[in-house]
Amino acid sequence: MSTFERDTLRPRLVKTKEAAAYIAVSPWKLRRLAQDGIIPFVVDDGGTSPWRWDVRDLDAYIDRSKQRSV
């Protein structure tokens, strides 16, 4: 992997605080969305933050939540 690729590579999995900021909600709200089965999460048993969030799932949540005026 070149230096350019390493410097521009974005992580696919993010921590709760980053994921919440990405979709413009509080970390508490994001956890509630997960507990309600609305947004899936990845369990990270070895880290300090037990849940990770796939950016693709966050994008899908945003797409599903879009409203169009009638």
Secondary structure by P-SEA (a helix, b strand, c coil): ccaaaaaacccccccaaaaaaaacccaaaaaaaaaaccbbbbbbccccccbbbcaaaaaaaaaaaccccc
